[in-house]
Amino acid sequence: MARILALDYGQKRTGIAVTDEMQIIASGLTTVQTTQLFDFLTNYFIKEKVEKVIIGDPKQMNGTPSESAIYIEKFCEDFRIKFPKFPLIKVDERFTSKIAFQTMIDSGLKKKQRQNKGLIDEIAATILLQDFLNQKLF
């Protein structure tokens, strides 16, 4: 099997997570500057077998798109043009950043480490991906 890649897209940084080849466990991969995201993905797709890519779909509490949705939609359009063979699936990302921050606290990271926004983005992508995998099982 090939891996599934998850993106927690942001205007400045994008957190990236990936599954193992059996698509059972999600692990944080890295955080990249969003301006470098297409270069990173191009290189990653050359090195690794990827089946699909999921991306966080930001929604407000009432289910309507959030303010950042226009940036993600533009990225999705560009992604589909650049990488037409990879399915790109939007997944509701409400609360992933808050859950990521709480996960950092629960795991005992010091305050200085919790201020690393790149780490929060990577953990948020991991949570997004693990939630996707959990839903796939049912």
N, C-alpha and C positions, 0 to 999 in steps of 0.2 A: 504494500500500500504506500501511497504517498502522504506527505504531511499536509496539515491544514495550518495556514498562517493567519494570524489575527492582527489587526491594526487598530490601535486607539489613536485615531488621527487628531492632531491639533495643529493650529496655525504655526506654532513655533517648533514643537517636537511631536514625534509620533512614537508611541510605545508599540513594541512588536513582541508577539508571543508565537509559539509554534508547538505543534503536537509531536509526539514520537511517531515513528513510522506506522505503528499499529493504531494510531488515532485514539489513544486511551487517556494520555496525560498531557495537560497543557503546561508549558514551561516558558518563563520569560526568556526572551532572546536578547533584546537590546532596546535602546531608545536612539533614534536618529533625528537629526535636524530635518524638519519637513522639506526644506529646500533640497535635501540630499536623498529623499525617499525613493524616487524613481531609480537613481543610480544604485542604491542599496538593493532594491527589489530585483533589478536586472541581474546583478551579480549573484544574488541569492538563488534566483530561479535557474541560473546556469549550474550552480553547485549542488542544489538539492531538488528532489522530486517533490513538487507541490501539487496537490489535487485541486484545492480551492483556497480562496482568501475570504475571510470575513472582516467586516469593518463595523465599528460602532456607529449606530444610528442615533444621534442625540434627540431626545424627545423631552418635552415639558411634562409635568405631572398629568396634564389632561390629555396627553397623547399627541399633541400637535408638535410639529418640528421646532427645535430650539433655534436660537439665533445663529449658531454655528453650522446649521444644516446646509446652508448655501455653499459653504466652503467644502464640506464633505461631498456634496452632490457634484461640484466641479471636479474634485479629485476623482470621484467614481467615473465620470465621463472620460476623463483623461486616461484613467487606468484601463478602461474597456477598449480604448483605442490602442494604447500601447501594448497591452497584454490580452488580446482577444480570446486566447485559448484558456484563460483562467476564469472560472466562475467567481464573481464577486457578490457576496451575500451580505446584506445589511442586517444587523442584529441590534435590538434595543439595548442601549448602553446606560440607561438610567441608573444612577447610584454607583457605577463601577469605580469612579475615582474616590468616592467617599468610602466605599468598602475597601478599596486598596489602602487608603490612609489608615483605616481602622485595623487592617491586617498588619500594617507596619507597627502600630502600637502594640497589638496583641502578641506580635513576635518578639517584642522587647527591643526594637530599634531605638537608639537614643534620639533625642530631639534633633540634633544636627543631621543625622542620617534621614530622618523623616522630612527634612526640608529639601531633600533631593527630588525635585519635580520630575526629573527623568525616570527615577525609580518608581514613582507613583504611576507614571504613564505605562511603564513596562508591566507593573503589577496589575493595573487596570486592564491591559490587553490580555493578560493571563486569565483574569477572572472572566472576562468576556468570552474567551475561548473555552474555558472549562464549563461555563454555563451552556454554551452551544453544544459541547460534547455530551453533557448530561441530558439535554433535551433530545439529542439524537438517540439516546439509549431507550427512551420511552416511546 
